Every structure is written in structure tokens, then in C-alpha cells.
Amino acid sequence: MGRSNPRPLNVSGDWLTAATTQAVFDAYDAAGHALYVVGGCVRNTLLGVPVTDIDMASPVPPETAKTFLKAAGFKVIPTGIEHGTLTVISGDVPYEITTFRKDVETDGRRAVVTFAKTVTEDAARRDFTVNALYAQRDGTVEDPVGGLNDIKPTRIRFIGQPEDRIREDYLRSLRFFRFHAQYGSTSEGFDPDALAAIAATQDGIERLSKERVTSELLKLLSADDPAFAMGGLVATGLLHRLLPGVTTDPLAPLVHLEGMFGISPNPMLRLASLGPHDLSSGLRLSKVQSREFERLRSAAESTASAGELGYRLGFSQGLSALMLRAALLDTPLLVSEKDAVARGAEAKFPLKAKDLADQFSGATLGAVLRDREAAWIASEFTLSRETLLG
């Protein structure tokens, strides 16, 4: 366990002082029970990052909580009541409240838990120190495992012994790199004890479902700049355990190009930079995701011009394919090429099959139409309808 930071500290923000949040605290206070906000909302506030979800924790068993919350007029949804989790709707805002827990048994994928009484017990079963920060309704922070010591610069450290935390849930190895990509300090580097534990337990990742692995990897790739964290995945051997044959070399150039052209992070584009077409077979992608992966990879590997990529795929996907090609080939990408994609995306082929139907038919008509379309594209969309008909 880490050493608690002795300095008193408070968090504040609209998410905490909101009437909907304080109303939930009121219900627990009226019933004589403790309630805390915990995890990401506290961490993000301390880091100056927007709060998107508000998680809460309490020593009160879920059935007891459900009774007095309903009596107080809240809508209560038993989203995971067997694990102690309720979702309480205050106003129109959902609050996930989980009873303090401690692990009794785990197989590396799921844990058998029992309810606990104290913040310290509850914190001990969480993953990283920065995710085990609790705050009272007035914002007073409680830090049972030393998370405040790791906030700035942000160090991602497992609570207690890293190998123990990983063996409770092998997905935590991937989560370590995802949280490092989202919040970790690259100047501080990776916690060496965590890297050693991840390398020593990497065989356990094969026990996880492809759905969980895919979701976590795509979250990692959604970070502003995941290149450093992905390098850690490679160094521990975990990435190649998951996806044999991939390379992360094109990822950093791709991220640079995204910044250069003002493109928001696209996890499927970044995934396509990692490896061959069969990379997705090691994951569980949706049909939409699989189609995007294949479309981007095929377009990047084609000989289509920048203009044709825009014409065939539209501006966003065309530029993405062009950036991917540049990253794969480690070549520069010019602003003029982006402009060519934009021109292609706006271009409309001036011929239709009916325009040539009096001269050609069947397969011949299709072939002639494709030839003239290719000539029009090669002219950078300048050939007129009259010229194409001639």
C-alpha cells in the first residue's frame, strides 16, 4: 500500500455541488449512512480533466440503499445488484453507487466479492492508486493508498503488489497502458514494478474474452497520443501475445499527421496502422468496425491518388487513408495532397450509364464507363462531359 498524503485536500466542481449530486448525499445523510464520490471524478478534477461520469461508494448494502432511496423519491435501477451496484437517477443524471467490496476469490477474469465496511478495504481491491481517491460531499479527499502522491506528475501504479492486482483481473495489464496513455507522465516513464509484473503474467491475457480485450485496446488507441504506451505493450511482450506480427512503428508518425491536419483520434485508423489485414482476427470487432479497418487498410495500400481517395471515400476517410499510407511508408504528406482529397470529395462524375447506352450495352458498357471515369480522375476531374462523351 502507498503512504497516505498527510496534506488535507479538497476537490470542487459543478459536478459535485450540483443539486442532483447533493440530493443523493442528502438521502444517505438522512438515513444515517456514509457516501463518497470515488475514482475517475476525483482523479480527473485533481488533474484538471473534464468529469464525465460520477461514481459513488458507500458501506451500505444495496438492498438497504434501494429501500431508502426509493422512499426518498429516486428512481433506482439494479444495474449490478449482485455485485453491490445500483444506478440512482437524480433529476435526469445517473449516479452509479457501489457498496464497499473486498475480493474473496478470483480466477483472473471475474471475482467473487463480499461487502466491506471501510474505505481502506474497498480501496485495496481497486486497480491503480490514482483511481482509489474518495471525496466527501464537501470535497474533502480521503486517500487510503497514497494516490495523491501519484497525481502530479501522474504516475500510474498498481495498488499493493502489481502481480497480485493483475492476477485478480488480467485485463488490468492492458488497463495499465490505457491509463498511462490517457493520464500518465511520459517524462516519469513506466513504473518498473508494473512492467515486470505485466511481463511475468502475460500468459493470463489469453483467458480473457476477445470482447474485453478489444474494448480496452480501442480505448487505449483513442487517447490523444498512445504511441508511448503502445511501446510499453511491445516491451513487455504483451502486444505480440495478443496480436502476433504487428508493428507499432507507423503509429507515432500517424499521430503526428493527425495533429498536423487537425484530425481527431480515430482508434480504427490507428489500429489499421499496426499490422496486416488479418490483425483483426485476434480481436472481436463489430461489422462496421471491420469494414472500416479493411477499407482504410486497402485504400492506403492502393495506388490511388489523393484525389481519387477523396472521390471514392469522401474527405474524412480519404484523408485518413492518405495519412495511413504516409505513416506506413514513412513518407511526408503535403498540404497540397490534403487539398487534392478535398477536391476529389467534391467532384461529381458527369456521366451516367444511360449517357452511353445508345453506343454500348452489357459488360462493354460497364467497362467503357469505368475507363472514362478513370480518365476523368487522372485529369484531376477536369475533363468535361462533352469530352468524355466524345
Backbone hydrogen bonds, N-H to C=O, Kabsch-Sander energy under -0.5 kcal/mol:
donor,donor_aa,acceptor,acceptor_aa,energy
2,G,145,V,-0.8
11,V,139,G,-2.1
16,L,13,G,-1.1
17,T,13,G,-2.3
18,A,14,D,-1.5
22,Q,18,A,-2.6
23,A,19,A,-1.9
24,V,20,T,-1.0
24,V,21,T,-0.6
25,F,21,T,-1.7
26,D,22,Q,-2.5
27,A,23,A,-1.8
28,Y,24,V,-1.7
29,D,25,F,-2.9
30,A,26,D,-2.8
31,A,27,A,-1.3
32,G,28,Y,-0.5
32,G,29,D,-1.3
33,H,28,Y,-2.9
36,Y,57,A,-2.4
37,V,135,A,-2.5
38,V,55,D,-2.3
39,G,133,L,-1.6
41,C,38,V,-0.7
42,V,39,G,-0.6
43,R,39,G,-2.7
44,N,40,G,-3.1
45,T,41,C,-1.4
46,L,42,V,-2.1
47,L,43,R,-1.7
48,G,44,N,-0.8
48,G,45,T,-0.7
49,V,44,N,-3.2
52,T,50,P,-0.5
55,D,38,V,-0.5
55,D,53,D,-0.6
56,M,96,E,-3.0
57,A,36,Y,-2.4
58,S,98,T,-1.6
65,A,61,P,-2.3
66,K,62,P,-2.9
67,T,63,E,-1.6
68,F,64,T,-1.9
69,L,65,A,-2.4
70,K,66,K,-2.2
71,A,67,T,-1.9
72,A,68,F,-1.2
73,G,70,K,-1.7
74,F,69,L,-2.2
75,K,89,I,-1.0
76,V,74,F,-0.5
77,I,87,T,-3.0
79,T,77,I,-2.2
80,G,85,T,-2.0
81,I,78,P,-0.6
83,H,80,G,-2.0
84,G,81,I,-1.1
85,T,80,G,-2.4
86,L,97,I,-2.8
87,T,77,I,-2.8
88,V,86,L,-0.6
88,V,95,Y,-3.2
89,I,75,K,-2.7
90,S,88,V,-0.7
90,S,93,V,-2.6
91,G,89,I,-0.6
92,D,90,S,-0.6
93,V,90,S,-2.3
95,Y,88,V,-2.3
96,E,54,I,-1.2
97,I,86,L,-3.2
97,I,95,Y,-0.6
98,T,56,M,-2.2
99,T,84,G,-2.2
100,F,58,S,-2.7
102,K,114,T,-2.2
104,V,112,V,-3.6
105,E,112,V,-1.6
107,D,110,R,-1.7
108,G,168,E,-0.6
112,V,105,E,-3.9
113,V,111,A,-0.6
114,T,102,K,-2.4
116,A,100,F,-2.4
122,D,118,T,-2.0
123,A,119,V,-2.9
124,A,120,T,-1.6
125,R,121,E,-0.6
125,R,122,D,-1.0
126,R,123,A,-1.5
129,T,157,R,-2.2
131,N,128,F,-1.5
132,A,129,T,-1.5
134,Y,142,E,-2.5
135,A,37,V,-2.5
136,Q,140,T,-2.2
139,G,136,Q,-2.2
141,V,9,L,-3.0
142,E,134,Y,-3.3
146,G,143,D,-0.7
149,N,146,G,-0.6
150,D,147,G,-1.4
151,I,148,L,-1.0
152,K,148,L,-0.5
155,R,150,D,-2.7
157,R,155,R,-0.8
159,I,127,D,-2.3
164,D,161,Q,-0.6
165,R,161,Q,-1.9
166,I,162,P,-2.4
167,R,163,E,-2.3
168,E,164,D,-1.0
169,D,165,R,-0.9
169,D,166,I,-0.8
170,Y,108,G,-2.5
172,R,169,D,-2.2
173,S,170,Y,-1.4
174,L,170,Y,-0.5
174,L,171,L,-0.5
175,R,171,L,-2.4
176,F,172,R,-2.2
177,F,173,S,-1.1
178,R,174,L,-2.3
179,F,175,R,-3.0
180,H,176,F,-1.8
181,A,177,F,-2.3
182,Q,178,R,-2.0
183,Y,179,F,-2.9
184,G,179,F,-1.0
184,G,180,H,-0.8
185,S,154,T,-2.4
186,T,184,G,-0.6
189,G,185,S,-1.1
195,L,191,D,-2.0
196,A,192,P,-2.3
197,A,193,D,-2.0
198,I,194,A,-2.6
199,A,195,L,-2.4
200,A,196,A,-1.9
201,T,197,A,-1.3
202,Q,199,A,-0.7
204,G,201,T,-1.9
205,I,202,Q,-1.3
206,E,203,D,-1.3
207,R,204,G,-2.0
208,L,205,I,-1.3
213,V,209,S,-2.0
214,T,210,K,-2.8
215,S,211,E,-2.3
216,E,212,R,-2.1
217,L,213,V,-2.6
218,L,214,T,-2.5
219,K,215,S,-1.7
220,L,216,E,-2.1
221,L,217,L,-2.4
222,S,218,L,-0.7
222,S,219,K,-0.6
223,A,220,L,-1.5
230,M,226,P,-2.7
231,G,227,A,-1.9
232,G,228,F,-1.4
233,L,229,A,-1.8
234,V,230,M,-1.9
235,A,231,G,-2.4
236,T,232,G,-1.9
237,G,233,L,-0.5
237,G,234,V,-1.2
238,L,233,L,-0.8
239,L,233,L,-1.8
241,R,237,G,-1.2
242,L,238,L,-1.9
243,L,239,L,-3.4
246,V,243,L,-1.4
247,T,274,L,-3.5
251,L,248,T,-1.6
252,A,248,T,-0.7
254,L,250,P,-2.0
255,V,251,L,-2.6
256,H,252,A,-2.3
257,L,253,P,-2.2
258,E,254,L,-2.4
259,G,255,V,-2.0
260,M,256,H,-2.3
261,F,257,L,-2.2
262,G,258,E,-0.6
262,G,259,G,-0.6
263,I,258,E,-2.9
270,R,266,N,-2.2
271,L,267,P,-2.3
272,A,268,M,-2.2
273,S,269,L,-0.8
273,S,270,R,-0.5
274,L,271,L,-1.6
275,G,271,L,-0.6
279,L,276,P,-1.9
280,S,277,H,-0.8
281,S,278,D,-1.5
282,G,279,L,-1.8
283,L,280,S,-1.5
284,R,210,K,-0.6
290,S,286,S,-2.7
291,R,287,K,-2.2
292,E,288,V,-2.1
293,F,289,Q,-2.6
294,E,290,S,-2.5
295,R,291,R,-2.6
296,L,292,E,-2.6
297,R,293,F,-2.4
298,S,294,E,-2.8
299,A,295,R,-2.2
300,A,296,L,-2.4
301,E,297,R,-1.8
302,S,298,S,-0.6
302,S,299,A,-0.8
309,L,305,S,-2.4
310,G,306,A,-1.9
311,Y,307,G,-2.4
312,R,308,E,-3.1
313,L,309,L,-2.5
314,G,310,G,-2.0
318,G,314,G,-2.3
319,L,315,F,-2.8
320,S,316,S,-2.1
321,A,317,Q,-2.5
322,L,318,G,-2.0
323,M,319,L,-2.7
324,L,320,S,-2.5
325,R,321,A,-2.3
326,A,322,L,-2.2
327,A,323,M,-2.4
328,L,324,L,-2.7
329,L,325,R,-2.4
330,D,326,A,-0.9
331,T,326,A,-2.3
337,E,334,L,-0.7
338,K,334,L,-1.3
339,D,335,V,-2.2
340,A,336,S,-1.8
341,V,337,E,-2.0
342,A,338,K,-2.1
343,R,339,D,-2.3
344,G,340,A,-2.4
345,A,341,V,-2.4
346,E,342,A,-1.3
347,A,343,R,-1.1
355,D,352,K,-1.5
356,L,352,K,-0.5
356,L,353,A,-1.4
359,Q,356,L,-1.9
360,F,356,L,-2.4
364,T,361,S,-1.0
365,L,361,S,-1.0
366,G,362,G,-1.6
367,A,363,A,-2.4
368,V,364,T,-2.6
369,L,365,L,-2.4
370,R,366,G,-2.1
371,D,367,A,-2.2
372,R,368,V,-2.4
373,E,369,L,-2.0
374,A,370,R,-2.4
375,A,371,D,-2.1
376,W,372,R,-2.2
377,I,373,E,-2.4
378,A,374,A,-2.6
379,S,375,A,-1.5
380,E,377,I,-2.1
381,F,376,W,-2.5
388,L,384,S,-2.2
389,L,385,R,-2.2
390,G,386,E,-1.6
